[in-house]
Amino acid sequence: MTEGLFRDEDLIRVITREGALIAAGGAASLLQTAHPQVAQGVHDHSYTHEDPLRRLRNTMGWLYAVQFGTKDEAETFSALVWKGHEQVTGPGYRANDPDLQVWVAATLFAVAAQFYQALFRRELDERELEEFYGQTKVYATIIGCPEGRMPETYRDFRAYYAEMLRTIEISDASRAIADQVLYPKVPGGFLAAPGLAAIRLLTAGLMPAPIREQYGWKWNAARRFRFRLLLGALSLVYPRLPVRIRTLPRDHYLATTRGMLAKVRHRPTIPAPAERA
């Protein structure tokens, strides 16, 4: 098969192959929509509320295509994402705005690094964080964000991220989306309730305190204890599962994505930044 953007030994693959990271998707998603412009775009144009499983399938399909697909698969899917985002505009926001692309990429890196370290009880050193961060810049650049708009180094990222967390003010749209993400319409009814409750607890626990407080989520001693208990159970059981089990979500979504991409006849092209100015 044609080579992809990364090698199997690259940290972006070592970390994101873990299916459990999907459980942290709520935290990444609601960090993204803590940004009021991202939130308004999602609120006005997304189908998350009507079909959350389809939204999950498309999001994970794109991520896995970029992380594990061939170069052509990654670029084809990303061009389709860019084309879709071209329609996501409104008063004060534009989905293909490089500043918003940087923020979305930043949240994907930050939450994945945070949850992976907690799950495997392994602290990534500065060199590893630099490597992983550098590789995750692709989440923005492959959909048209100029390379220079991303914080250059991991230390630059930390300064950028801290400033964003300090200054972001969530909106009513942010809160509305949070309700949709945390209480989705999914099959299973009461059978799905325990799993959704665990996801809500993980989402609150992984959310940076300044943003969690703005969302108004309760975070008392009892909730903190349950969060630590849940993380402890996950870190005890999950890493001991066979890799082939842990990577089943990746294999499933990537197979679905490849089926979809096989039907794409005309791939849109992403104009160079100068052409979009």
N, C-alpha and C positions, 0 to 999 in steps of 0.2 A: 504493500500500500504506500502511496505517496507520503512523504514525510510531513509531519505537522509543524506547528510553530515552536514546539518544545520537545525535549527528550524525556524519557521516562524517569531519569534521575533528577530532573529539574524539580525544585521545591514546589512549583505551582502544580505539578502533577502528583507529587508525593502527598501533598496536603489535600488537594481538592478531589482526589479519587475517593476520599472517605465519604460514604453516603450519609453518615450522621450529620455532616455539615448542613444538610438540607434543613435539619431541625433549627438551625440558627438563622434560617432565611427570613423569619419574621423580624428579627432584630435588624438585619441588614436592610430589609425593605422599609421598615418604619424609621430607620435612620435616614434613608434616602428621602422619604416624604416628610421628614422633619424640616427639610428645606422648603419654604413656602412655594417657590416656583415649581419645584418638582411635584409637590403635592397638588398644586392647581392643575398641572398637566395631567397627572394621573386621575384626579377627580373628574376632570372634564372629558377625558378621552379613553380611559381604561375600562376593560371588561372584567376587572378583578372581582367586583361584587357579584356580577351575574354568573361568572364561570371561573372560580378561583383555581380549580384543577387545571383548566386549560392555560391559565396565566402561569401557573407553576411549571407546566410541561414546556411552554415556550421559553420561559426564562432559563430553566435548567438545560433545555436543549441547546440554547445559544451558548451558555457558559461551557458546557461539555464540548461543543463543537470547537470553541476557541481553545480550550485547554487540551483536548485529546484528539480532535479531528484532524483531518489533513489540512494543509494550507488552503486548498481550494474550498473545502467545506467551511472553514472558519471565515474566509473572506466572503463567500457567497451568503452565508447566514447573516453576517454582519452588515453586508450591503442591503439586505432585506430589512434589517432592523433600522438602519439609517433611513431608508426610504419610508418606512412606517412612521418614524419619528419626524420626518419632514412635515407630516400632516398634524403633528401635535404642537399647535401654536395657539396663542390666545393673548389677552391683555397682560403684558408683563412677563410672558414666558415663551420659551421655544425649546423643545426637547433636545435639539441638536446644538444648543448653546454649549460651547466648550467648558464654561465654568460649571455647568450642571453635569456634564460628562465626567469632569474631574471629581466632583463630589460623589457621584454614584460609584466610580471606580474606587475611591478612597474607602467608602463604607464596605465594599466587597472585600477589600484587603484587610481592613481593620477587624471585622467580625470573624473572618475565616482564621486569621492569626490568633485572635483571642480564644475562640472556641477550640481550635485544634490543640493549643497548649493546655487548656483546661481538661480536655478529653483524654489526652495522652499523658498528662502530668509531666510534660516536658517543656522546659523553657527554651525557646529559640534564642540563640545568641545574636549579637549585633550583626555579624556577617550573614547569618541566615535570614534575618529580617530584611537586611539590605537586598539580598538576592530575591527573596519572595516578593518584596515590594516592587523591585525593578521589573519583575516578570508580570506582575498584575497591572502595570501601566497599560498593557495591551487592551484591557477592558474599555479604556477610553480611546486609545489611539486607533484601534481597528475600526471604530465607527466614526472616524473623521476628526477626532480631537488632535490638534497639533502637539507633537511630542513636547515642545517647550512649555506647554501650559501645565503639565504635571509637575508637582514638586520634584526636584531633580534627584535628591537622595532621600534615604529613609529618615534622616534627621530633619531634612526640610519638610518631609511629610508630617512628622510629629508636630512641628511648629504650625503647619497649616491646619492639621486636624484639631489641635487644641484651640486654635483661634476660631475655627468654625463651630466647635461645640460651645464656645463661650458666647458667640454672637448670634447664632441661629435663634430665631423666634418662630415657633410653630404656629400654624394658622388653624382656622376652623376646618379647612380642607384636610389638614394633617390629622386632626382628631377624627374626622369622619372616616378617613381611610384606615386609621388604626382600628376602629370598630369593625370594619369590613374584614381586615386581615386577622384580627384576633377572634372574631366570631363568624367564621365563613359559613356559607351554605355548602355543606359537603354531604355526600351519602353516608348513611350509617346511623344517623340520629343519635340516640343516647349511647350507642356503642362507640361512637367516635369521641364522646365527651371526655373520657380520661386522657386520651392522647392530646386533644386540643387544650386541655387544662395544663398539661405538661409543657406544651409549646408556649402557652401564655407565660408560664413561670420562667422558662428559659429566655423568652424575649425580654421580659422585665429585668431579669438578672444580668443579661448581657448588655443591656442598654446603658450607655454612659449616664451617670447620675443627673447632669444638667438637663438632658433631654427627657429622661424618665420623669423628672419632677414637673417639667412643662406638660407632659402628657397627663399628669395627675394620677399616675398609678400608685397604689398603696405599696410601700416598701418598708415594712416594719420588721421587727426581730423574727417573728414567726415566718414571714415570707422569705427572709434571708436564710433562715435555717432550712426551710424546705428546698430552696434553690441549691444550697450546698449539699443537701442530702441527695437530690436528684443528680447533680453533677458527679457526686461520689459514686453513686450506683452506675452511672453511665461509664465512668472512667475505669470502674472495676470490671465491667462485663464487656463493653464494646471492643476494646483493643485486643481481647482474647479471641474474638471471632475470626474465622479464616478470612483472608483477604478477599477471596472470591465472593464471600457473602457481603463483606463491607462495600464492595464495588458494584454490587448488583444495580443500585439506582443509576450509576454512571452508564453501565452497559445498556440498561433499559432505555434511558432517555437518548443515548447516542444512537441506538438502533432506530428509535422513532424518528429522530432528527434526520438520519440518513435516508429513511423512507420518504420524508417530506422533501428533502433537497433533491432527491432523484427526479421529482416531478417539476422542478424549477427549470423552465426553458430559457428565460431571459433574465440574467442577473443584472440588477441596476449597478451603476458605478457611483462611487462617492467622489464628488468633485474635490479638487484640491482646495485648500483654504482660501487661496487668492480668488478662485472662481466663485466662492460663496460669499465673499466680502461685499 
